[in-house]
Amino acid sequence: MLFKLAVVFMLLLVIGSLFSGLVFLYRDKGNGDRVVRALTVRVSLSLLLFIGLLLAWRYGAYSQ
């Protein structure tokens, strides 16, 4: 159950980072580094989540 909550939390963080990138893009009109940083955080979180899911599947932590 704890693992499922962690996955949901990570997905919420990814969506939040994507939304913040959209807000920064709108506010900065494309001039600034905040959009790049927000999207870099999103990609990093997504990669971390993917690796975590692969490791959990490999070691049997996610059985249902």
Buried (B, 14 or more C-beta within 10 A) or exposed (E): EEEEEEBEEBEEBBEBBBEBBEEBBEEEEEEEEBBEBBBEBBEEBBEEBEEBBEEBEEEEEBEE
